[in-house]
Amino acid sequence: MRRVVLALFLLWVVGAVIVNFAVTGVMSLFSPGYLRGSHVISGVATALLLFVLVALVLGSRSWRGVGRPIGDLMDATTRIERGDYSARVTETGPPAVRRAAHAFNRMAEQLADADARRRSVLADVAHELRTPLSVIRGQAEGIADGLYPADAAHLAPILDATRTMEALVEDLRTMVLTDAHALTLNYESVDLQALLNEALQGCAPAAAARGVELRTDYAARLDEVPLDPVRIRSVVANLLSNALRHTAAGGTVTVELSGGADGADVTVRDTGEGVPVALQPHVFERFRKGEGSPGSGLGLAIAKELVEAHGGTIALESSVGKGTAVRVHLPRRGDA
């Protein structure tokens, strides 16, 4: 727009000079006194009037090209403010206006996606809380009404339900922190083999109860790996829990460790039922779980977020009926 105005101004200056000299030159042939006084001013005024008329015509066309897209953008902004995230604008007009319209459309798409995810998470959380709350209420009402004695056997379901809710709340807290990029990692130089052994000891009773054998295959001794031991221990514990849950009696769950100067690789491998092919691309998505799974569907999603917070990667390979392997790569901090 500035270029247009500048060009019109220069056009007026040149036109005014040419018209004025042309008119005064011709008229001076008939009247030598024409060059004096108001005749020169009237020539310039005529040129100025022509310039204003041309500027108004061209300016009105230019404003229509800018004003309409800006008006549409303002209307769409009002719709977004009222919660209508479907508002979009046509990307027309000068380059700057098109860029603004494109940025607005991208913003509207992101807001719509965020709102959809928020609604989905709230619905999933409500669903996950409903079961333990029903158990707690049912058992508590039974004890209060005298239907059940207040003994360990009838209090155990209440305790199990509260542990389920506690785990879900902690998972949600971790999820919120990772979404807000506010998750704090407390790095230490960790003996990764010792950390894996601790995780195995923690799930040994569950493995014995299911009749599943726990094995180790440590190809390297990595005793100074910089990581947050609490977070990585929770990742390994989650992978072991999933492996045990989906491995029948007589099967095996193996923890493998390898790596070197570039980092460490931890793999949890089982001989279980495997992950359905249709579910495999979505196993690390939130609230995604297979049929009959008692979990919340957050475990693998949070494991992925914790590993990626360390600068690492996590991947799954599975064959239905043959087993599953989940591999975690943890780089040295300088390689993250």
Phi and psi in degrees as GROMACS dihedral restraints (atoms count N, CA, C in turn):
[ dihedral_restraints ]
;  ai    aj    ak    al  type     phi  dphi    fc
    3     4     5     6     1   -62.2    20    10
    4     5     6     7     1   -39.2    20    10
    6     7     8     9     1   -64.0    20    10
    7     8     9    10     1   -39.4    20    10
    9    10    11    12     1   -63.6    20    10
   10    11    12    13     1   -45.9    20    10
   12    13    14    15     1   -62.9    20    10
   13    14    15    16     1   -42.9    20    10
   15    16    17    18     1   -62.8    20    10
   16    17    18    19     1   -42.7    20    10
   18    19    20    21     1   -63.7    20    10
   19    20    21    22     1   -40.8    20    10
   21    22    23    24     1   -65.7    20    10
   22    23    24    25     1   -37.2    20    10
   24    25    26    27     1   -63.9    20    10
   25    26    27    28     1   -45.8    20    10
   27    28    29    30     1   -63.1    20    10
   28    29    30    31     1   -38.3    20    10
   30    31    32    33     1   -61.2    20    10
   31    32    33    34     1   -41.1    20    10
   33    34    35    36     1   -64.3    20    10
   34    35    36    37     1   -43.9    20    10
   36    37    38    39     1   -60.1    20    10
   37    38    39    40     1   -50.1    20    10
   39    40    41    42     1   -63.8    20    10
   40    41    42    43     1   -43.9    20    10
   42    43    44    45     1   -63.6    20    10
   43    44    45    46     1   -40.5    20    10
   45    46    47    48     1   -61.9    20    10
   46    47    48    49     1   -44.3    20    10
   48    49    50    51     1   -63.8    20    10
   49    50    51    52     1   -46.1    20    10
   51    52    53    54     1   -65.3    20    10
   52    53    54    55     1   -48.9    20    10
   54    55    56    57     1   -62.2    20    10
   55    56    57    58     1   -43.2    20    10
   57    58    59    60     1   -62.9    20    10
   58    59    60    61     1   -48.4    20    10
   60    61    62    63     1   -67.1    20    10
   61    62    63    64     1   -33.6    20    10
   63    64    65    66     1   -66.1    20    10
   64    65    66    67     1   -47.3    20    10
   66    67    68    69     1   -65.4    20    10
   67    68    69    70     1   -47.5    20    10
   69    70    71    72     1   -67.6    20    10
   70    71    72    73     1   -33.1    20    10
   72    73    74    75     1   -64.7    20    10
   73    74    75    76     1   -42.4    20    10
   75    76    77    78     1   -70.1    20    10
   76    77    78    79     1   -45.5    20    10
   78    79    80    81     1   -68.6    20    10
   79    80    81    82     1   -27.7    20    10
   81    82    83    84     1   -68.2    20    10
   82    83    84    85     1   -19.3    20    10
   84    85    86    87     1   -67.1    20    10
   85    86    87    88     1   -29.6    20    10
   87    88    89    90     1  -100.7    20    10
   88    89    90    91     1   -26.3    20    10
   90    91    92    93     1  -141.9    20    10
   91    92    93    94     1   101.5    20    10
   93    94    95    96     1   -59.6    20    10
   94    95    96    97     1   -23.9    20    10
   96    97    98    99     1   -86.5    20    10
   97    98    99   100     1     4.9    20    10
   99   100   101   102     1   -66.0    20    10
  100   101   102   103     1   -28.2    20    10
  102   103   104   105     1   -73.0    20    10
  103   104   105   106     1    -7.6    20    10
  105   106   107   108     1   -93.8    20    10
  106   107   108   109     1   150.1    20    10
  108   109   110   111     1    62.7    20    10
  109   110   111   112     1  -130.3    20    10
  111   112   113   114     1   -68.4    20    10
  112   113   114   115     1   -18.0    20    10
  114   115   116   117     1   -66.8    20    10
  115   116   117   118     1   -41.5    20    10
  117   118   119   120     1   -65.0    20    10
  118   119   120   121     1   -43.1    20    10
  120   121   122   123     1   -63.4    20    10
  121   122   123   124     1   -40.9    20    10
  123   124   125   126     1   -65.4    20    10
  124   125   126   127     1   -32.3    20    10
  126   127   128   129     1   -66.3    20    10
  127   128   129   130     1   -45.2    20    10
  129   130   131   132     1   -64.8    20    10
  130   131   132   133     1   -40.7    20    10
  132   133   134   135     1   -62.4    20    10
  133   134   135   136     1   -38.1    20    10
  135   136   137   138     1   -63.3    20    10
  136   137   138   139     1   -45.1    20    10
  138   139   140   141     1   -63.0    20    10
  139   140   141   142     1   -39.9    20    10
  141   142   143   144     1   -63.7    20    10
  142   143   144   145     1   -41.2    20    10
  144   145   146   147     1   -61.6    20    10
  145   146   147   148     1   -42.6    20    10
  147   148   149   150     1   -60.7    20    10
  148   149   150   151     1   -42.0    20    10
  150   151   152   153     1   -61.2    20    10
  151   152   153   154     1   -44.9    20    10
  153   154   155   156     1   -61.6    20    10
  154   155   156   157     1   -42.0    20    10
  156   157   158   159     1   -63.4    20    10
  157   158   159   160     1   -45.5    20    10
  159   160   161   162     1   -64.2    20    10
  160   161   162   163     1   -42.1    20    10
  162   163   164   165     1   -62.7    20    10
  163   164   165   166     1   -39.6    20    10
  165   166   167   168     1   -64.8    20    10
  166   167   168   169     1   -40.7    20    10
  168   169   170   171     1   -65.3    20    10
  169   170   171   172     1   -51.1    20    10
  171   172   173   174     1   -67.6    20    10
  172   173   174   175     1   -38.5    20    10
  174   175   176   177     1   -65.5    20    10
  175   176   177   178     1   -37.1    20    10
  177   178   179   180     1   -65.5    20    10
  178   179   180   181     1   -38.3    20    10
  180   181   182   183     1   -65.4    20    10
  181   182   183   184     1   -44.3    20    10
  183   184   185   186     1   -64.1    20    10
  184   185   186   187     1   -40.6    20    10
  186   187   188   189     1   -66.5    20    10
  187   188   189   190     1   -37.1    20    10
  189   190   191   192     1   -61.9    20    10
  190   191   192   193     1   -35.5    20    10
  192   193   194   195     1   -69.8    20    10
  193   194   195   196     1   -25.7    20    10
  195   196   197   198     1   -99.5    20    10
  196   197   198   199     1   -40.3    20    10
  198   199   200   201     1   -65.0    20    10
  199   200   201   202     1   -41.6    20    10
  201   202   203   204     1   -63.9    20    10
  202   203   204   205     1   -48.0    20    10
  204   205   206   207     1   -61.1    20    10
  205   206   207   208     1   -37.4    20    10
  207   208   209   210     1   -67.2    20    10
  208   209   210   211     1   -38.8    20    10
  210   211   212   213     1   -62.3    20    10
  211   212   213   214     1   -43.3    20    10
  213   214   215   216     1   -61.8    20    10
  214   215   216   217     1   -39.5    20    10
  216   217   218   219     1   -64.2    20    10
  217   218   219   220     1   -40.7    20    10
  219   220   221   222     1   -65.7    20    10
  220   221   222   223     1   -40.5    20    10
  222   223   224   225     1   -63.3    20    10
  223   224   225   226     1   -42.7    20    10
  225   226   227   228     1   -66.2    20    10
  226   227   228   229     1   -35.8    20    10
  228   229   230   231     1   -62.7    20    10
  229   230   231   232     1   -39.4    20    10
  231   232   233   234     1   -63.7    20    10
  232   233   234   235     1   -38.4    20    10
  234   235   236   237     1   -65.8    20    10
  235   236   237   238     1   -40.7    20    10
  237   238   239   240     1   -62.1    20    10
  238   239   240   241     1   -41.7    20    10
  240   241   242   243     1   -60.6    20    10
  241   242   243   244     1   -31.4    20    10
  243   244   245   246     1   -86.3    20    10
  244   245   246   247     1     1.3    20    10
  246   247   248   249     1    98.1    20    10
  247   248   249   250     1     6.1    20    10
  249   250   251   252     1   -91.2    20    10
  250   251   252   253     1    92.2    20    10
  252   253   254   255     1   -82.7    20    10
  253   254   255   256     1     5.8    20    10
  255   256   257   258     1   -87.3    20    10
  256   257   258   259     1    -3.2    20    10
  258   259   260   261     1   -64.6    20    10
  259   260   261   262     1   130.7    20    10
  261   262   263   264     1  -137.9    20    10
  262   263   264   265     1   158.6    20    10
  264   265   266   267     1  -125.3    20    10
  265   266   267   268     1   153.9    20    10
  267   268   269   270     1   -78.7    20    10
  268   269   270   271     1   131.9    20    10
  270   271   272   273     1   -86.8    20    10
  271   272   273   274     1    81.3    20    10
  273   274   275   276     1  -128.2    20    10
  274   275   276   277     1   172.6    20    10
  276   277   278   279     1   101.0    20    10
  277   278   279   280     1  -168.7    20    10
  279   280   281   282     1   -61.2    20    10
  280   281   282   283     1   162.0    20    10
  282   283   284   285     1   -52.6    20    10
  283   284   285   286     1   -43.6    20    10
  285   286   287   288     1   -63.8    20    10
  286   287   288   289     1   -39.2    20    10
  288   289   290   291     1   -69.5    20    10
  289   290   291   292     1   -38.5    20    10
  291   292   293   294     1   -63.3    20    10
  292   293   294   295     1   -40.2    20    10
  294   295   296   297     1   -63.8    20    10
  295   296   297   298     1   -41.1    20    10
  297   298   299   300     1   -63.9    20    10
  298   299   300   301     1   -40.7    20    10
  300   301   302   303     1   -65.5    20    10
  301   302   303   304     1   -40.5    20    10
  303   304   305   306     1   -64.2    20    10
  304   305   306   307     1   -43.1    20    10
  306   307   308   309     1   -63.4    20    10
  307   308   309   310     1   -38.6    20    10
  309   310   311   312     1   -63.6    20    10
  310   311   312   313     1   -45.6    20    10
  312   313   314   315     1   -61.4    20    10
  313   314   315   316     1   -40.8    20    10
  315   316   317   318     1   -63.7    20    10
  316   317   318   319     1   -42.2    20    10
  318   319   320   321     1   -61.9    20    10
  319   320   321   322     1   -43.4    20    10
  321   322   323   324     1   -63.1    20    10
  322   323   324   325     1   -40.3    20    10
  324   325   326   327     1   -63.0    20    10
  325   326   327   328     1   -43.2    20    10
  327   328   329   330     1   -65.7    20    10
  328   329   330   331     1   -39.8    20    10
  330   331   332   333     1   -64.2    20    10
  331   332   333   334     1   -40.8    20    10
  333   334   335   336     1   -64.0    20    10
  334   335   336   337     1   -42.7    20    10
  336   337   338   339     1   -63.9    20    10
  337   338   339   340     1   -43.9    20    10
  339   340   341   342     1   -63.4    20    10
  340   341   342   343     1   -40.3    20    10
  342   343   344   345     1   -66.4    20    10
  343   344   345   346     1   -39.6    20    10
  345   346   347   348     1   -65.0    20    10
  346   347   348   349     1   -42.2    20    10
  348   349   350   351     1   -64.3    20    10
  349   350   351   352     1   -40.3    20    10
  351   352   353   354     1   -61.3    20    10
  352   353   354   355     1   -45.3    20    10
  354   355   356   357     1   -64.3    20    10
  355   356   357   358     1   -40.5    20    10
  357   358   359   360     1   -65.0    20    10
  358   359   360   361     1   -43.3    20    10
  360   361   362   363     1   -63.4    20    10
  361   362   363   364     1   -43.1    20    10
  363   364   365   366     1   -61.5    20    10
  364   365   366   367     1   -41.5    20    10
  366   367   368   369     1   -65.3    20    10
  367   368   369   370     1   -41.8    20    10
  369   370   371   372     1   -67.1    20    10
  370   371   372   373     1   -41.1    20    10
  372   373   374   375     1   -63.0    20    10
  373   374   375   376     1   -43.7    20    10
  375   376   377   378     1   -60.2    20    10
  376   377   378   379     1   -39.9    20    10
  378   379   380   381     1   -66.0    20    10
  379   380   381   382     1   -42.9    20    10
  381   382   383   384     1   -68.5    20    10
  382   383   384   385     1   -31.7    20    10
  384   385   386   387     1   -78.9    20    10
  385   386   387   388     1   -22.4    20    10
  387   388   389   390     1   -62.1    20    10
  388   389   390   391     1   -43.0    20    10
  390   391   392   393     1   -65.2    20    10
  391   392   393   394     1   -53.9    20    10
  393   394   395   396     1   -62.8    20    10
  394   395   396   397     1   -34.5    20    10
  396   397   398   399     1   -65.7    20    10
  397   398   399   400     1   -37.1    20    10
  399   400   401   402     1   -65.0    20    10
  400   401   402   403     1   -40.1    20    10
  402   403   404   405     1   -63.8    20    10
  403   404   405   406     1   -47.3    20    10
  405   406   407   408     1   -60.4    20    10
  406   407   408   409     1   -45.8    20    10
  408   409   410   411     1   -65.8    20    10
  409   410   411   412     1   -44.6    20    10
  411   412   413   414     1   -61.9    20    10
  412   413   414   415     1   -46.6    20    10
  414   415   416   417     1   -66.6    20    10
  415   416   417   418     1   -43.2    20    10
  417   418   419   420     1   -64.0    20    10
  418   419   420   421     1   -42.2    20    10
  420   421   422   423     1   -65.3    20    10
  421   422   423   424     1   -37.8    20    10
  423   424   425   426     1   -63.6    20    10
  424   425   426   427     1   -41.9    20    10
  426   427   428   429     1   -68.4    20    10
  427   428   429   430     1   -42.9    20    10
  429   430   431   432     1   -64.1    20    10
  430   431   432   433     1   -35.4    20    10
  432   433   434   435     1   -83.1    20    10
  433   434   435   436     1    -2.4    20    10
  435   436   437   438     1    82.9    20    10
  436   437   438   439     1     7.2    20    10
  438   439   440   441     1   -72.8    20    10
  439   440   441   442     1   -35.0    20    10
  441   442   443   444     1  -119.4    20    10
  442   443   444   445     1   144.8    20    10
  444   445   446   447     1   -74.8    20    10
  445   446   447   448     1   150.6    20    10
  447   448   449   450     1   -84.1    20    10
  448   449   450   451     1    61.8    20    10
  450   451   452   453     1  -107.4    20    10
  451   452   453   454     1   178.1    20    10
  453   454   455   456     1   -60.8    20    10
  454   455   456   457     1   -37.6    20    10
  456   457   458   459     1   -64.2    20    10
  457   458   459   460     1   -36.7    20    10
  459   460   461   462     1   -90.6    20    10
  460   461   462   463     1   -16.9    20    10
  462   463   464   465     1   -86.3    20    10
  463   464   465   466     1   -20.7    20    10
  465   466   467   468     1   -58.7    20    10
  466   467   468   469     1   -44.2    20    10
  468   469   470   471     1   -59.8    20    10
  469   470   471   472     1   -34.7    20    10
  471   472   473   474     1   -66.0    20    10
  472   473   474   475     1   -43.5    20    10
  474   475   476   477     1   -64.3    20    10
  475   476   477   478     1   -41.3    20    10
  477   478   479   480     1   -63.0    20    10
  478   479   480   481     1   -40.3    20    10
  480   481   482   483     1   -66.7    20    10
  481   482   483   484     1   -39.5    20    10
  483   484   485   486     1   -66.9    20    10
  484   485   486   487     1   -35.8    20    10
  486   487   488   489     1   -64.5    20    10
  487   488   489   490     1   -39.5    20    10
  489   490   491   492     1   -61.4    20    10
  490   491   492   493     1   -44.1    20    10
  492   493   494   495     1   -67.1    20    10
  493   494   495   496     1   -38.3    20    10
  495   496   497   498     1   -62.5    20    10
  496   497   498   499     1   -43.6    20    10
  498   499   500   501     1   -64.2    20    10
  499   500   501   502     1   -39.8    20    10
  501   502   503   504     1   -65.1    20    10
  502   503   504   505     1   -42.9    20    10
  504   505   506   507     1   -62.7    20    10
  505   506   507   508     1   -41.0    20    10
  507   508   509   510     1   -65.5    20    10
  508   509   510   511     1   -39.4    20    10
  510   511   512   513     1   -62.7    20    10
  511   512   513   514     1   -42.4    20    10
  513   514   515   516     1   -64.8    20    10
  514   515   516   517     1   -39.1    20    10
  516   517   518   519     1   -62.2    20    10
  517   518   519   520     1   -45.6    20    10
  519   520   521   522     1   -62.1    20    10
  520   521   522   523     1   -40.7    20    10
  522   523   524   525     1   -61.8    20    10
  523   524   525   526     1   -43.9    20    10
  525   526   527   528     1   -63.9    20    10
  526   527   528   529     1   -42.2    20    10
  528   529   530   531     1   -64.3    20    10
  529   530   531   532     1   -41.2    20    10
  531   532   533   534     1   -68.6    20    10
  532   533   534   535     1   -37.8    20    10
  534   535   536   537     1   -63.5    20    10
  535   536   537   538     1   -36.4    20    10
  537   538   539   540     1   -87.7    20    10
  538   539   540   541     1     4.5    20    10
  540   541   542   543     1    53.8    20    10
  541   542   543   544     1    36.9    20    10
  543   544   545   546     1  -115.5    20    10
  544   545   546   547     1    11.4    20    10
  546   547   548   549     1   -73.2    20    10
  547   548   549   550     1   123.9    20    10
  549   550   551   552     1   -96.7    20    10
  550   551   552   553     1   127.0    20    10
  552   553   554   555     1  -105.4    20    10
  553   554   555   556     1   126.7    20    10
  555   556   557   558     1   -99.6    20    10
  556   557   558   559     1    94.1    20    10
  558   559   560   561     1   -73.7    20    10
  559   560   561   562     1   140.7    20    10
  561   562   563   564     1  -141.6    20    10
  562   563   564   565     1   158.5    20    10
  564   565   566   567     1   -81.9    20    10
  565   566   567   568     1   109.4    20    10
  567   568   569   570     1  -112.4    20    10
  568   569   570   571     1   140.8    20    10
  570   571   572   573     1   -80.4    20    10
  571   572   573   574     1   100.9    20    10
  573   574   575   576     1   -65.6    20    10
  574   575   576   577     1   -33.9    20    10
  576   577   578   579     1   -63.3    20    10
  577   578   579   580     1   -42.2    20    10
  579   580   581   582     1   -64.8    20    10
  580   581   582   583     1   -39.5    20    10
  582   583   584   585     1   -61.9    20    10
  583   584   585   586     1   -42.6    20    10
  585   586   587   588     1   -66.0    20    10
  586   587   588   589     1   -38.1    20    10
  588   589   590   591     1   -64.1    20    10
  589   590   591   592     1   -38.3    20    10
  591   592   593   594     1   -63.3    20    10
  592   593   594   595     1   -42.2    20    10
  594   595   596   597     1   -64.2    20    10
  595   596   597   598     1   -38.2    20    10
  597   598   599   600     1   -66.0    20    10
  598   599   600   601     1   -40.6    20    10
  600   601   602   603     1   -63.4    20    10
  601   602   603   604     1   -35.8    20    10
  603   604   605   606     1   -65.6    20    10
  604   605   606   607     1   -30.6    20    10
  606   607   608   609     1  -103.3    20    10
  607   608   609   610     1     5.4    20    10
  609   610   611   612     1   -59.4    20    10
  610   611   612   613     1   -44.3    20    10
  612   613   614   615     1   -59.4    20    10
  613   614   615   616     1   -41.9    20    10
  615   616   617   618     1   -64.9    20    10
  616   617   618   619     1   -39.3    20    10
  618   619   620   621     1   -64.8    20    10
  619   620   621   622     1   -42.1    20    10
  621   622   623   624     1   -64.1    20    10
  622   623   624   625     1   -39.2    20    10
  624   625   626   627     1   -65.6    20    10
  625   626   627   628     1   -31.4    20    10
  627   628   629   630     1   -90.4    20    10
  628   629   630   631     1    -8.4    20    10
  630   631   632   633     1    74.9    20    10
  631   632   633   634     1    31.4    20    10
  633   634   635   636     1  -108.5    20    10
  634   635   636   637     1   134.9    20    10
  636   637   638   639     1   -88.3    20    10
  637   638   639   640     1   133.3    20    10
  639   640   641   642     1   -97.6    20    10
  640   641   642   643     1   133.6    20    10
  642   643   644   645     1  -130.7    20    10
  643   644   645   646     1   160.8    20    10
  645   646   647   648     1  -129.2    20    10
  646   647   648   649     1   150.0    20    10
  648   649   650   651     1  -143.7    20    10
  649   650   651   652     1    87.6    20    10
  651   652   653   654     1   -98.7    20    10
  652   653   654   655     1   108.0    20    10
  654   655   656   657     1   -88.8    20    10
  655   656   657   658     1    -8.0    20    10
  657   658   659   660     1  -148.0    20    10
  658   659   660   661     1   153.8    20    10
  660   661   662   663     1  -106.5    20    10
  661   662   663   664     1   106.2    20    10
  663   664   665   666     1  -111.9    20    10
  664   665   666   667     1    98.2    20    10
  666   667   668   669     1  -108.0    20    10
  667   668   669   670     1     1.8    20    10
  669   670   671   672     1  -137.9    20    10
  670   671   672   673     1    57.7    20    10
  672   673   674   675     1   -94.9    20    10
  673   674   675   676     1   122.0    20    10
  675   676   677   678     1   -77.6    20    10
  676   677   678   679     1   113.8    20    10
  678   679   680   681     1  -161.4    20    10
  679   680   681   682     1   172.1    20    10
  681   682   683   684     1   -90.3    20    10
  682   683   684   685     1   107.5    20    10
  684   685   686   687     1   -63.3    20    10
  685   686   687   688     1   -35.4    20    10
  687   688   689   690     1   -64.7    20    10
  688   689   690   691     1   -45.6    20    10
  690   691   692   693     1   -68.0    20    10
  691   692   693   694     1   -44.4    20    10
  693   694   695   696     1   -71.0    20    10
  694   695   696   697     1   -34.0    20    10
  696   697   698   699     1   -62.8    20    10
  697   698   699   700     1   -38.2    20    10
  699   700   701   702     1   -67.4    20    10
  700   701   702   703     1   -34.6    20    10
  702   703   704   705     1   -63.4    20    10
  703   704   705   706     1   -49.1    20    10
  705   706   707   708     1   -64.0    20    10
  706   707   708   709     1   -41.2    20    10
  708   709   710   711     1   -61.4    20    10
  709   710   711   712     1   -38.9    20    10
  711   712   713   714     1   -66.0    20    10
  712   713   714   715     1   -42.4    20    10
  714   715   716   717     1   -64.5    20    10
  715   716   717   718     1   -40.9    20    10
  717   718   719   720     1   -65.7    20    10
  718   719   720   721     1   -41.7    20    10
  720   721   722   723     1   -61.2    20    10
  721   722   723   724     1   -43.9    20    10
  723   724   725   726     1   -62.7    20    10
  724   725   726   727     1   -43.2    20    10
  726   727   728   729     1   -62.5    20    10
  727   728   729   730     1   -44.1    20    10
  729   730   731   732     1   -65.4    20    10
  730   731   732   733     1   -38.4    20    10
  732   733   734   735     1   -63.9    20    10
  733   734   735   736     1   -31.1    20    10
  735   736   737   738     1  -108.5    20    10
  736   737   738   739     1    16.8    20    10
  738   739   740   741     1  -117.1    20    10
  739   740   741   742     1   126.7    20    10
  741   742   743   744     1   -78.5    20    10
  742   743   744   745     1   166.8    20    10
  744   745   746   747     1   -57.1    20    10
  745   746   747   748     1   139.0    20    10
  747   748   749   750     1    92.8    20    10
  748   749   750   751     1    -9.8    20    10
  750   751   752   753     1   -85.9    20    10
  751   752   753   754     1  -178.9    20    10
  753   754   755   756     1  -132.3    20    10
  754   755   756   757     1   150.8    20    10
  756   757   758   759     1  -126.3    20    10
  757   758   759   760     1   122.7    20    10
  759   760   761   762     1  -118.2    20    10
  760   761   762   763     1   134.0    20    10
  762   763   764   765     1  -105.0    20    10
  763   764   765   766     1   121.5    20    10
  765   766   767   768     1  -110.6    20    10
  766   767   768   769     1   144.1    20    10
  768   769   770   771     1  -134.9    20    10
  769   770   771   772     1   127.7    20    10
  771   772   773   774     1  -149.5    20    10
  772   773   774   775     1   172.6    20    10
  774   775   776   777     1   141.3    20    10
  775   776   777   778     1  -169.4    20    10
  777   778   779   780     1  -167.9    20    10
  778   779   780   781     1  -139.6    20    10
  780   781   782   783     1   -67.4    20    10
  781   782   783   784     1   -26.0    20    10
  783   784   785   786     1   -85.0    20    10
  784   785   786   787     1    -9.6    20    10
  786   787   788   789     1   145.9    20    10
  787   788   789   790     1  -167.5    20    10
  789   790   791   792     1  -126.2    20    10
  790   791   792   793     1   148.3    20    10
  792   793   794   795     1  -121.2    20    10
  793   794   795   796     1   122.6    20    10
  795   796   797   798     1  -116.4    20    10
  796   797   798   799     1   126.8    20    10
  798   799   800   801     1  -125.5    20    10
  799   800   801   802     1   130.1    20    10
  801   802   803   804     1  -107.8    20    10
  802   803   804   805     1   116.4    20    10
  804   805   806   807     1  -120.1    20    10
  805   806   807   808     1   134.5    20    10
  807   808   809   810     1  -129.1    20    10
  808   809   810   811     1   166.8    20    10
  810   811   812   813     1  -109.6    20    10
  811   812   813   814     1    33.8    20    10
  813   814   815   816     1   -84.7    20    10
  814   815   816   817     1  -155.6    20    10
  816   817   818   819     1   -75.5    20    10
  817   818   819   820     1   -17.7    20    10
  819   820   821   822     1    82.9    20    10
  820   821   822   823     1   167.3    20    10
  822   823   824   825     1  -100.3    20    10
  823   824   825   826     1   132.6    20    10
  825   826   827   828     1   -53.4    20    10
  826   827   828   829     1   142.6    20    10
  828   829   830   831     1   -57.8    20    10
  829   830   831   832     1   -41.8    20    10
  831   832   833   834     1   -65.6    20    10
  832   833   834   835     1   -25.5    20    10
  834   835   836   837     1   -89.2    20    10
  835   836   837   838     1   -22.1    20    10
  837   838   839   840     1   -55.5    20    10
  838   839   840   841     1   -42.7    20    10
  840   841   842   843     1   -68.1    20    10
  841   842   843   844     1   -10.1    20    10
  843   844   845   846     1  -117.9    20    10
  844   845   846   847     1     7.7    20    10
  846   847   848   849     1   -64.5    20    10
  847   848   849   850     1   -24.9    20    10
  849   850   851   852     1   -95.7    20    10
  850   851   852   853     1     9.4    20    10
  852   853   854   855     1   -86.8    20    10
  853   854   855   856     1   151.6    20    10
  855   856   857   858     1   -69.2    20    10
  856   857   858   859     1   139.1    20    10
  858   859   860   861     1    61.5    20    10
  859   860   861   862     1    23.6    20    10
  861   862   863   864     1   -99.2    20    10
  862   863   864   865     1   125.9    20    10
  864   865   866   867     1  -152.6    20    10
  865   866   867   868     1   158.5    20    10
  867   868   869   870     1   -77.1    20    10
  868   869   870   871     1   168.8    20    10
  870   871   872   873     1   -63.6    20    10
  871   872   873   874     1   133.8    20    10
  873   874   875   876     1    81.3    20    10
  874   875   876   877     1     0.1    20    10
  876   877   878   879     1   -71.7    20    10
  877   878   879   880     1   130.7    20    10
  879   880   881   882     1   -82.7    20    10
  880   881   882   883     1    -7.5    20    10
  882   883   884   885     1   -75.9    20    10
  883   884   885   886     1   177.5    20    10
  885   886   887   888     1   -86.2    20    10
  886   887   888   889     1   -14.4    20    10
  888   889   890   891     1    84.6    20    10
  889   890   891   892     1    11.4    20    10
  891   892   893   894     1  -106.1    20    10
  892   893   894   895     1   -16.5    20    10
  894   895   896   897     1   -57.1    20    10
  895   896   897   898     1   -54.7    20    10
  897   898   899   900     1   -69.7    20    10
  898   899   900   901     1   -33.7    20    10
  900   901   902   903     1   -62.9    20    10
  901   902   903   904     1   -44.1    20    10
  903   904   905   906     1   -71.0    20    10
  904   905   906   907     1   -37.3    20    10
  906   907   908   909     1   -58.1    20    10
  907   908   909   910     1   -43.1    20    10
  909   910   911   912     1   -61.6    20    10
  910   911   912   913     1   -44.0    20    10
  912   913   914   915     1   -65.6    20    10
  913   914   915   916     1   -37.9    20    10
  915   916   917   918     1   -69.1    20    10
  916   917   918   919     1   -40.7    20    10
  918   919   920   921     1   -65.1    20    10
  919   920   921   922     1   -44.4    20    10
  921   922   923   924     1   -67.2    20    10
  922   923   924   925     1   -29.4    20    10
  924   925   926   927     1   -64.3    20    10
  925   926   927   928     1   -26.3    20    10
  927   928   929   930     1   -83.8    20    10
  928   929   930   931     1    -0.4    20    10
  930   931   932   933     1    83.5    20    10
  931   932   933   934     1    13.2    20    10
  933   934   935   936     1  -100.1    20    10
  934   935   936   937     1  -171.7    20    10
  936   937   938   939     1  -135.3    20    10
  937   938   939   940     1   157.0    20    10
  939   940   941   942     1  -138.6    20    10
  940   941   942   943     1   138.2    20    10
  942   943   944   945     1  -144.6    20    10
  943   944   945   946     1   153.0    20    10
  945   946   947   948     1  -123.4    20    10
  946   947   948   949     1   137.5    20    10
  948   949   950   951     1  -128.1    20    10
  949   950   951   952     1   133.5    20    10
  951   952   953   954     1  -150.2    20    10
  952   953   954   955     1   145.4    20    10
  954   955   956   957     1  -127.6    20    10
  955   956   957   958     1   126.3    20    10
  957   958   959   960     1   -61.3    20    10
  958   959   960   961     1   125.9    20    10
  960   961   962   963     1    85.8    20    10
  961   962   963   964     1    -6.6    20    10
  963   964   965   966     1  -118.1    20    10
  964   965   966   967     1   -24.4    20    10
  966   967   968   969     1   130.0    20    10
  967   968   969   970     1   179.5    20    10
  969   970   971   972     1  -137.7    20    10
  970   971   972   973     1   145.5    20    10
  972   973   974   975     1  -130.5    20    10
  973   974   975   976     1   128.2    20    10
  975   976   977   978     1  -115.2    20    10
  976   977   978   979     1   120.5    20    10
  978   979   980   981     1  -109.4    20    10
  979   980   981   982     1   129.7    20    10
  981   982   983   984     1  -115.1    20    10
  982   983   984   985     1   126.3    20    10
  984   985   986   987     1  -109.1    20    10
  985   986   987   988     1   124.1    20    10
  987   988   989   990     1  -115.3    20    10
  988   989   990   991     1   109.6    20    10
  990   991   992   993     1   -78.9    20    10
  991   992   993   994     1   161.5    20    10
  993   994   995   996     1   -62.2    20    10
  994   995   996   997     1   152.1    20    10
  996   997   998   999     1   -60.3    20    10
  997   998   999  1000     1   -32.6    20    10
  999  1000  1001  1002     1   -70.0    20    10
 1000  1001  1002  1003     1   -19.1    20    10
 1002  1003  1004  1005     1   -96.5    20    10
 1003  1004  1005  1006     1    -7.0    20    10
